[in-house]
Amino acid sequence: MQTPWGELEALDLADHELCRTILAGEKHQLAEGLVVEGLFDQIFDDVPAHLHGAVLLDADTAIVDTQRPGDRWHAFVWTRSRQSGLGRYLAALGNRFRVWLVETDRPLTGFFAREYQGGRLSQDVWPLDRLMGELSGRQPAYLSVTADVRDARRQQQSFWGFLSGQHGRALGERIILPRLFMNYGVQPWFRAVWNLDRILVYGDQIWLLEIKHKFPFGRNALTFGLNTGELGVITRLGEAGIRCLHTIVVKPIWSKDVGAMYLFNDMRMRSRAALIGVDLSQSVTAAMMAGRRGSSAGHTTFTGMGALSYYPLNAASFSRLGMLSDPPSYLAANIAALVHGTQLDRVDDRWLRNLAGQL
């Protein structure tokens, strides 16, 4: 597979300077999001301990809308290992998507895909880049991210201040390889691509666990926005029987100019960062899509250019999971409770404004 830094098999993903260079081509918000996810994964790892038999899949999923009638929706599930529960996930996706299981070889040379249909894997193995060309019918077009949303200082802080030390020798495989899979294995052939990177299988329930790091908006009732494409994918996943737990780390300072490093170097700020969550059930998503859409600025888009439409969801729709200063086991137990269907305390606007020092 070709990348801007050479063929995938020639990349030394143990070289942290190369890893930093690869991430430097993305929005600084992406690196900061990886920081938040790295912190949050330490919480999520405890969730199965509170849900008997639950499994977190070690898989990344690329959802693609080809926008071609008759063969429109595809799901490419890259798994590092074939765990218990993977078959249930693939079968559920098969209700609304054409499904492909993606794996890598050892030593690493590329990504390879096989179609999953009717509970079975095809014997035909496709190099991923060749398959993308066949499905899209076009040559790859690599997207570039505008310099306006690539703040080098914030990228350096996120990378050297957290990602490099936290992941150590696993940095290339755990952080960089998923970016290469999405950005150069899938994205260049299509324009409508979404990433699902945290799947929980709990009995006959399958959950997408999302984490965002942002702040609310609104002069009266506080709201959060979900972009139109993402909400459409969540709706389709719901039709396939896959539920979505949408969680947010609410920034204690309501500004896009504030990064994520306060989570590690300012305990007072961390004690004001709330973790909230909502089950984006089919009734919730239907109500959102029946409402009025908004439009956000260019910094929210993949490339940092243009605009992005979104649907609002009132902050009061969310439940309180705790504060980031709480023990991980406590937060994990509350996440598990929400998955299990337990009612938790609701978020209210006054509480959020108080945490942000706006009262």
C-alpha positions in Angstrom: 0.0 0.0 0.0 1.3 3.4 -1.0 1.6 6.3 1.5 3.2 9.7 1.2 6.2 8.3 3.1 6.7 5.3 0.9 5.3 1.8 0.7 3.7 0.6 3.9 6.1 -2.4 4.2 9.1 0.1 4.1 7.8 2.3 6.9 9.6 2.0 10.3 6.6 2.4 12.6 8.9 2.0 15.6 10.5 5.4 14.7 8.6 7.9 16.8 9.8 10.9 14.7 8.3 9.3 11.6 5.1 8.7 13.6 5.0 12.4 14.6 5.6 13.4 11.0 2.6 11.3 9.9 0.3 12.8 12.5 1.5 16.3 11.7 -0.4 16.1 8.4 -3.7 15.9 10.3 -5.7 18.4 12.3 -4.3 19.2 15.7 -7.8 18.3 17.0 -7.1 14.7 15.7 -4.0 14.4 17.9 -5.8 15.9 20.8 -8.7 13.5 20.2 -6.2 10.6 20.4 -5.0 12.0 23.8 -8.6 12.0 25.1 -9.3 8.5 23.6 -6.0 7.2 25.2 -7.2 8.5 28.6 -10.7 7.2 28.0 -9.6 3.7 26.9 -8.1 3.3 30.4 -11.6 3.7 31.7 -13.3 1.6 29.0 -11.0 -1.3 29.6 -12.7 -1.7 33.0 -16.3 -1.7 31.6 -16.4 -5.5 30.7 -15.6 -6.2 34.4 -19.1 -4.7 35.2 -21.0 -6.6 32.4 -20.7 -10.4 32.7 -19.4 -11.8 29.4 -18.9 -8.5 27.7 -16.0 -8.2 25.2 -14.3 -5.1 23.7 -13.3 -5.9 20.2 -9.8 -5.0 19.0 -11.1 -3.7 15.7 -11.4 -0.5 13.6 -14.3 -0.2 11.2 -14.4 2.1 8.1 -18.0 2.8 7.0 -18.2 3.9 3.4 -21.1 5.4 1.5 -20.2 4.8 -2.2 -23.3 6.8 -3.3 -23.8 4.2 -6.0 -27.4 2.7 -6.2 -27.5 -1.0 -5.5 -24.1 -1.2 -3.8 -24.0 1.8 -1.6 -23.0 1.0 1.9 -19.9 -1.0 2.9 -18.3 -1.8 6.2 -14.5 -2.7 6.3 -13.7 -4.2 9.7 -10.0 -4.3 10.3 -9.3 -6.7 13.2 -6.0 -7.5 14.9 -7.3 -10.7 16.3 -10.4 -12.9 15.8 -12.0 -12.5 19.2 -15.2 -14.0 20.6 -18.0 -11.7 19.6 -16.5 -10.7 16.3 -18.8 -13.0 14.3 -21.9 -11.4 16.0 -20.6 -7.9 15.1 -20.0 -8.9 11.4 -23.4 -10.6 11.2 -25.2 -7.5 12.6 -23.4 -5.2 10.2 -24.5 -7.5 7.4 -28.1 -6.5 8.0 -27.5 -3.0 6.5 -24.0 -3.1 5.0 -21.9 -5.1 2.6 -19.2 -6.4 5.0 -15.5 -7.0 4.5 -13.1 -8.5 7.1 -9.7 -6.8 6.8 -6.4 -8.2 8.2 -2.7 -7.6 7.9 0.1 -10.0 7.3 3.3 -10.7 9.3 5.7 -9.1 8.6 3.6 -6.2 7.7 3.3 -5.5 3.9 -0.3 -4.4 3.6 -4.0 -4.8 4.3 -6.0 -7.6 2.8 -9.8 -8.0 2.7 -12.3 -10.9 2.3 -16.0 -10.5 2.0 -18.2 -11.7 4.9 -21.6 -12.9 3.8 -24.1 -15.3 5.2 -21.9 -16.1 8.2 -18.9 -17.1 6.0 -15.8 -15.5 4.7 -15.1 -15.6 1.0 -12.0 -17.5 -0.2 -11.1 -14.6 -2.4 -8.5 -12.4 -0.8 -8.1 -8.8 -2.1 -5.2 -6.4 -1.4 -7.2 -3.5 0.1 -6.0 -0.8 -2.4 -7.0 -3.0 -5.4 -10.4 -3.7 -3.9 -11.0 0.0 -3.3 -10.3 0.7 -6.9 -12.7 -2.0 -8.0 -15.5 -0.8 -5.7 -15.1 2.9 -6.4 -14.3 2.8 -10.1 -11.9 5.7 -9.8 -8.2 6.5 -9.1 -7.3 7.5 -5.5 -7.4 11.2 -4.6 -5.5 12.1 -1.5 -7.0 14.9 0.7 -4.8 17.6 2.3 -5.6 19.3 5.5 -5.4 23.1 5.6 -2.7 24.7 7.7 -5.3 26.7 9.6 -6.3 23.6 11.6 -2.7 22.2 12.0 -1.4 24.0 15.0 2.2 22.7 15.3 2.5 23.6 19.0 -0.7 21.7 19.9 0.4 18.8 17.8 3.8 18.6 19.5 2.2 18.9 23.0 -0.2 16.0 22.3 2.4 13.8 20.6 5.5 14.2 22.9 3.5 15.2 26.0 1.3 12.1 25.9 1.1 9.8 22.9 4.8 8.9 22.6 5.2 8.1 26.3 1.9 6.4 26.8 2.1 3.9 23.9 5.9 3.4 23.8 6.8 0.6 21.4 3.2 0.0 20.5 2.7 3.6 19.2 3.1 2.7 15.5 0.7 -0.3 15.6 -1.9 1.2 18.0 -2.0 4.8 16.8 -0.4 5.3 13.4 -1.5 2.1 11.6 -5.2 2.9 12.1 -4.6 6.4 10.6 -2.9 4.8 7.6 -5.7 2.3 7.2 -8.3 5.1 7.1 -6.4 7.9 5.3 -4.6 5.8 2.7 -6.3 2.5 2.7 -9.9 3.7 2.4 -10.4 7.5 2.3 -8.7 8.3 -1.1 -11.2 6.3 -3.1 -14.3 7.7 -1.4 -15.6 11.0 0.0 -18.1 9.7 2.5 -16.1 7.7 5.1 -16.6 7.3 8.9 -14.5 5.5 11.5 -15.9 3.3 14.3 -13.1 2.4 16.7 -14.7 1.0 19.8 -17.2 -1.9 19.7 -18.6 -3.6 22.8 -20.3 -7.0 22.5 -22.5 -7.8 25.5 -24.6 -11.0 25.0 -26.9 -10.3 22.1 -26.3 -6.5 22.4 -23.7 -4.7 20.3 -22.7 -1.2 21.2 -20.6 1.5 19.4 -18.9 3.4 22.2 -18.1 7.0 21.1 -16.0 9.6 22.9 -15.8 13.3 22.0 -14.1 16.2 23.7 -16.0 19.5 23.3 -18.2 22.1 24.9 -21.9 23.0 24.5 -23.4 26.0 22.8 -26.6 28.0 23.1 -27.8 31.1 24.8 -30.8 29.4 26.4 -30.9 25.6 26.4 -27.4 24.2 26.1 -26.9 21.8 23.2 -24.3 19.6 21.5 -24.1 19.0 17.8 -23.7 15.7 15.9 -22.8 16.2 12.2 -25.3 15.0 9.7 -23.3 12.3 8.1 -22.3 10.8 11.5 -25.9 10.8 12.6 -27.0 9.1 9.4 -24.5 6.3 10.0 -25.6 5.9 13.6 -29.2 5.7 12.4 -28.2 3.0 9.9 -26.3 1.1 12.6 -29.4 1.2 14.8 -31.4 -0.4 12.0 -28.8 -3.1 11.9 -29.2 -3.7 15.6 -26.1 -1.9 16.7 -26.6 0.7 19.5 -24.6 3.8 20.1 -23.5 5.1 23.5 -22.3 8.7 22.7 -20.1 10.1 25.5 -18.5 13.5 25.8 -15.8 14.9 28.0 -17.1 18.4 28.5 -14.3 21.0 28.3 -14.3 23.2 31.5 -13.2 26.1 29.3 -15.6 26.7 26.4 -13.2 27.6 23.7 -11.9 25.8 20.6 -8.5 27.4 21.3 -8.0 25.2 24.5 -6.4 21.8 23.8 -6.5 18.6 25.8 -3.2 18.7 27.8 -5.0 20.3 30.8 -6.3 16.8 31.4 -2.8 15.8 32.6 -1.2 18.9 34.0 -4.0 20.8 35.8 -5.8 18.7 38.5 -8.3 21.6 39.2 -9.3 21.7 35.6 -9.6 17.9 35.5 -12.0 18.1 38.4 -14.2 20.4 36.4 -14.2 18.2 33.2 -17.5 16.2 33.2 -18.0 12.9 31.5 -21.6 12.6 30.2 -23.3 10.0 28.0 -26.5 9.3 26.0 -27.9 6.2 24.4 -28.6 7.4 20.8 -31.5 5.1 20.3 -33.6 5.0 17.2 -36.2 7.2 18.8 -33.6 9.8 19.8 -32.0 9.9 16.4 -35.3 10.1 14.6 -36.3 13.1 16.8 -33.0 14.8 16.1 -33.3 14.4 12.3 -36.9 15.7 12.4 -35.5 19.0 13.8 -33.7 21.9 12.3 -30.2 21.5 11.0 -27.4 23.9 11.8 -24.1 24.7 10.1 -20.7 24.7 11.7 -17.4 26.4 10.8 -14.6 24.9 8.7 -12.5 23.8 11.6 -15.0 21.0 12.3 -14.5 19.4 8.8 -12.1 16.7 7.9 -9.8 19.0 5.9 -10.5 22.3 7.8 -12.3 23.8 4.8 -15.9 24.4 3.9 -18.8 23.9 6.4 -20.4 21.0 8.1 -24.1 20.5 8.8 -25.2 19.1 12.2 -28.3 18.3 14.3 -28.5 19.6 17.8 -29.2 17.5 20.9 -30.0 19.1 24.2 -27.5 18.7 27.0 -30.4 17.6 29.2 -30.7 14.4 27.1 -27.4 13.2 28.6 -26.7 11.4 31.9 -24.0 12.2 34.3 -21.2 9.6 34.3 -18.9 11.5 36.7 -15.8 13.7 36.6 -12.5 12.9 35.1 -11.0 13.2 38.5 -13.1 10.2 39.7 -11.5 6.8 39.8 -11.6 4.9 36.5 -13.5 2.0 38.1 -16.2 4.4 39.2 -16.6 5.9 35.7 -16.5 2.4 34.1 -19.2 1.2 36.4 -21.5 4.1 35.4 -20.8 3.5 31.7 -21.7 -0.2 32.3 -24.9 0.9 34.1 -26.0 3.0 31.2 -25.4 0.1 28.8 -27.4 -2.1 31.1 -30.3 0.3 31.0 -30.0 1.8 34.5 -31.3 5.3 35.0 -28.6 7.8 36.1 -28.8 11.4 37.1 -29.5 13.7 34.2 -27.3 16.6 33.1 -28.7 20.1 33.6 -27.6 23.4 32.1 -26.9 25.1 35.5 -24.5 22.3 36.5 -22.5 22.6 33.2 -22.4 26.4 33.4 -21.2 26.2 37.0 -18.3 23.8 36.0 -17.3 26.3 33.3 -17.4 29.2 35.8 -20.2 30.9 33.9 -22.6 31.4 36.8 
